[in-house]
């Protein structure tokens, strides 16, 4: 439907995915006049539901006049700020705010916020389980799937918010200030959306800029430029490190089979051999960050460790699908950048057949050459980036290009021998062939499960 000319100021919610729909519903519940728009005609199924709530909609098209006449624009995180309709309206004086800032205006609970290029969802989920182990009732949401404003509308009352936060959410936030902020890592990603890597780094670090001395920052000590960046922070800083060259004095030192926690109230060595769901250096880092975040909030170490034992590995994150003829198949479809693939490859010594490719984000595949030389015997290239992959690794290992996931799985199986690993870890977005990374991972698993013994 076309929006009627509004006589009262209105919020314009841009993008009607999960977060946009929740935002429109929340603003309307607060008595605001709300208009919602999405250029994707497939969102028409939500129109009647929103119209019944008194929310006008424009779906399948954008109208510049609707943007220009709004009082405040609320773009969903997936909408680039370079969008022509948004840029024109802002130039004409229309204000813009973020879902994080709207959440902040109404939220009264302490917030643990987790960001980083990789490991956000695992760490967010892990913190939620740890707090439950302490007898708390956390709301776990944000970029992990459940919009933060859903907590503001929930009937069941939580006592803490655990929020996965993306750089896209931080980009236009001017109010958001977590009680505990966690920065897991920063590596090349989303360079199709940011002007350069420095702009992407700045977006991640911006989560801490409004923190005060009573707040806490938990940061990976291996992040480049950490010392200079931390000098600007007012919060209490905890660091974690898996490098013996840079041990931390307040935070966590991570070994191959333990995590040593060092804070003013806790000095404890936690063995990690028994935590089968958290194998790999990257997952020990995730756990260290989660423990420190919970301690910074005031949680008890006994309850934290009790909660850690209930954690189950998430789908599409180094998920073991099946072993056939002593060939193991792993789904790491969530690995949408090169650093995530490096972390996945580090879990295996050698004999990996790597399924790589998809839609690029100005991806530098050469960042994988070192690990590929050491651990990968064959690359199966798939998706829009397969020619780029073939060119990058032509002098490193055998590269076979295929057209479909079914062909990728069968080709990998044909190449494999006993004790080999077939790993889907694409280093790319999925949107050239799939709805999302989960859709890609499920397709991989379907074709693996359809294989018979040779």
N, C-alpha and C positions, 0 to 999 in steps of 0.2 A: 504494500500500500504506500501511496505517496503521503509524506508528512504534511498535515495541514499547517498553515501559517500560525506560529505560536505567538500568543500575546504575552506570555510569561516566560521568564528565563528558563532554559532547560539544559540538562546534561546530555551530551551526545556520546553514547557508548559506541565505540568503533571496533567491530569484530565480534561475532557471535559464536565463538567457540565456548568451551566450558567456563572460562573466566569471564568473558563478556556477558554471557547470560546471567551468571551469578551477580555480577556488578549491577546490571540493569535492574534485577529483582531487588537487590539490597537498597539501591538508591530510591527506588519506588516505595519500598517499605518505610523509608524515612520521610515520605511525603514529598519527595522531589518530583519535578516534571522531567520525564526521561524519554529520549528518542534513541533508538538503536539502529545501527546500519551495518550491513555486511555485503560486500560486492559479490560474494559467492552465493549463487542461486540455490545451491543445495541446502542452505540454511533455512529455506522456506518452511521446513517442518516445525520450526520454533515460533513462527509468526503468530499463530492463533493463541498460543500459551501466553506470549508477551502482551498481545493486544487485550486479552481478558484482564490483565493486571493494570491496564491503562497506559501501557507503554506503546507509543507509536513506532512503526518500523519501516525501514527502507531496505529491502533485501533483493540482491541480484543486480544492484546498481548503486552508485554514489551520486549525490546531488550537492554540488558546491554550495548552493544557497543554504542547504541544511547545515553544512559545516560552518558557514560564515555567520549564521544567525544564532548559533549556540552560544551559551554563556561560558561553558567549560567543556572541553574535549576530554574524553577518557579513552585513550587507545588501549586495546588489549596488548599484552606483551609481544605477541607475534606480529603486530603491525609495525613495519618500519617507520621511523619518524621522518624519513625522507618521502613518505607518501605525499603525492602532489596535492591532494585535497587538504591534508593536514597542514602542509607547509604554507599553502595559500591562505588558509584561515588564520593561522598564527601570524602571518605577515600583516593581516588586516586587523590584528589586535585581539583575537579570540584567545582566551586563557586555556591552558592545558594542565591536567594533573594526572597522577598515576594511581593504579589500584593500590599500591603500597601506601601512598599518602592518605587515601580515603580510609583504608584499614587503620592506619595509625591514628587518625582523628577520633575514631570510635573505640579502639582497643584499650582495655584496662589491664590486660594480663602481661606478665613477663614474657619475653620472646627470645628464643634461641634461633638464630638465623644462620643458615648454612649456604655458602656459595663456593665457587671454584669451577674449573673447567671439567673435571671428572670426579666422580665419587659422591656427588651431592645427594642423590636419592638413597644410596646405601647408608650414608652417614646420618641422614635425616631419619630414616627408618630405624636405624640402630639406636639413636638418641631416644626416640619414642619408646622403644622396648626397654631401654635402661631406666627411663623415668617411671615406666609402669612397674618395673622391678622394685622401685623405691616407694611404691604405693601411691604414685601421683596419677593424675588423669590428664595426659597431654592431648592437645589437638594437633595432629600432624597434617600439614597441608602446604599450600603454596605451589611452586612449580612442579611438585611431585604429583599433582593431579587434582587435589581438592582446593578450590580457591579460598584464600584467607577470609574473605567476607562471609563465607559459609559459616565460619565459627561465630561471627557476630549475629547470625540468624539462628544458630543452633539452640534447640531446647535443652540439650544436655550441656551442663556447664563444665568447662575445662578449667584447670588451674595454671596451665602454661601452654604457650603456642610454640610448636617446633616447625619452622618454616624453611623449605627449600627455596632459595632465591636465585633467579637467573640475572645475568647482566642486563638483559632487556628490561626486567622489572626495575632495576636500579637506575637506569639511564635518565629518567625524568623525575626521580624521587627527590623531594626537598625536605621531607619531614621524617622519614623512616629512621628509627634508631633502636637497634636490637639491644636487649639486656646483655646477651652473649652473642657475639658474632664469630663465625668460623669461616676461615679462608683455607680451603684444602690444597689448592694448587692453582697455577696459571700456566697454560700452554696455548699454542696457536689454535684458534677456533673462531668461527663466525667472522672471518675476515672478509666475507661478502657483505657484511652489514656494517662493519666499522671501517673508518678511514685508514687505520693502520693498527698494528699490534699494540702500540702505546695507548691508543684510545680504549682498546679492549681491557688492558691492564688497569687503566684508570677507573673504568667502570666497576671492576671487581673491588678495588680498594675503597671505592666511595662508600661502601657499606659501613665503614668505621668512622667516617668524618664527623658525624654528629654525636658520637659516643662521649660520655663523661667519665670521670675518674671512678664512679661507682659501677661502671659497666666493664665487661671483659671482652678481650679479643683473643681468639685461639688461631694461631697462624703457623703454617708450614715453614720451617726455618730455611728450607732449601729454595724458596721462591726468590728469584733474582731481584735485588734491590730492596730486600726486606729491612735492612738496617736503616736506610734513609727514610723509607716509608713509615716505619714504626716511630721515628722521631717526631712525626707529626701527630701521633695519636695520643689522646688523653686517657684512654682506657687502660685497665690493668692487662698486661700482655702475658699470655702463655704460648710457648712455642713447642712444636714437636718435630723430631728429626730422626730419619732412618739412616743418617750418615754419621759414622764414628768421627769424622773430621770436624763436624759442627754440633757437638753435644749441647743440650739445653740446660740451663741452670734452674729454670722454672717452667715445667711443662712435662714433656715425655721424651725419653730416649728409646728408640725402637731397634731391637735386635732381630736376628733371624727367627728366634722362637720365644721372644718375650717383649713386653712393653714395661719400661720402668717409669713410674709416675713420680714426679718430684714437685710438690707444692708446699705451702706453709703448713697445711694440715695433714697431708698424706705423703708418705714415701713408701712405695710398694712396687714390687716386681711381679708383673702378671704374666704367667706362662700362656703362650698362644697356640701351642701344639695341638691342644684338644679342641680348638675352635675350628672345626673342619669347614664351616661356612664362610670363613674369612681367610682363605689361603691367598698368598701373594703379598709382596711388600706393600702394594697400594692399599690392600684391605687392612693390614696392620696399622698403616697411617690413618685410615678412616676410623679404626677403633680407638686409636690414641686420641684423635681429635674429639670423638664422641665422649670418651671418659672425661677429658678435660672440660668440655662444655658442660657436662652434668655437674661436675665438681664446682665449677665456677658459679653455677646456679644455686649451690648449697646442698646438692644431693649427697647421699651416703654411699661410700665406695662399695659396701657389701651389697646393697640393693642394685647398684650400677652393674656389678659383675653378675648378679643373679639375672638381671634383664638381658645381659649380653648372651647368656646361654640359651635364651629362647629365640634368638635371631635366626631366621631362615634366609638363605641367599635369594635374591630377587630374580625374577624371570629376565632372561636376555642379558644377564650380566655374568659371564663365565659360567653359564648354566650347562651342566653335563646332560646331554640328551640321551645318548645311547652308546654302548660299545658293541661293535659287530666285528667278529673275527679278530679280536684284539686291537681294533681300530676305534679310537674314542672320538666322538663328535661333540663339540662345544659350541653353544650359541652365545656370542658376545655382541649381539646386534646393537646394543646400546652404545658400543664404541664408535662414536661418530666423528672422532678426530684422531690425529696420529698419536698423540700422547697416550690415549686410552688403549690403542693397539700395542704400543710399546709395553705398557703395564700388563696387558694380556699375554704377550709373548714371553715376558719375564717369568711367567709361571711354568714354562716348559723349557727344557734344556735344548732339545733339538727335534728333528723329524716332524716339523709342523707343515701341514698343507693349509695355506692361508687363503680364505675367500675374502677378497678385498674389492671395494669399489661401491659406487652409487653416485649420488649427486654431490659434486665438489662444493666446498666453501672457500675457494681460493686455496686449496689444500696443497701443502708442500710434502709430497710423498717421499722426497729424499731424506726426510727426517727419520724414516724407517729403515734405511739401508743398513745401518750398523746391526740392528737386531735381526733383520732378515738374513744377512750374511751368516750370522751365528746360529740361527734356530730354524730357518725356513728352507724346505727343500723344493717346494713348488708354490707359486701363487696362481690362484684361479681369479682372473679379473672379470668383473661384472659391472653392468650399469653404464651410465654416461661417461664415467671416468676411465673406462677400461683401456682406451688408447694411451692416455696419459700414464697409466700404470705400466703398460707394456714398455713404453719409452723409458720410464724411470728405472725399471729393474731389469732391463734387457741384458746388462752385463753383471747382474748380481745372482740371479737364479732363473730357473725355468718359469716362464709366464704363459699361461694358457687362457685365452679369452673365450668367454661363453656368453650366451644371450639371456638365459633364464636361470633362476635358482635351482630348478630341477636339474638342468644340465650341469650346473656348478657342483651339486651334490654327487651326481653320478660320475662326473669327471674326477672329482677328488677321491671317490671310492675306488675308481679304476686305477688311480695313481698310487694308492696307499698300500702299505704292507703292515704286518703285525707290529704293534707298538707305536705306530704313527698317530698323530693328532690331526684331526680335521677341525679347523677353527674358523668360524664365521666371525670376523672382527673387521668391519668394513672401512673404518676411518672416514666415512662419508655419511651424509644424510640419505634418507631412504626414498625421498619424494619423487625420484625419477621412475620408480617401479611400484611403490607401496604407499599406503596411507601414512605410515609412521614406522619407527624402528620395531615396534612390537609386531606389527603385521609382517614385516620382513622376517623377524625371528621365528614367528609361527610357521611361515611358509618353509623356512629352512628345516624346522623340526618335522613338519609333515613329510617332506621328501626323505629325510633321514629315517624316520620310522617306517617308511614304505620299503626301505631297502631290505633285501633278504640276504642270508648268508651265501657266500660264494662257494 
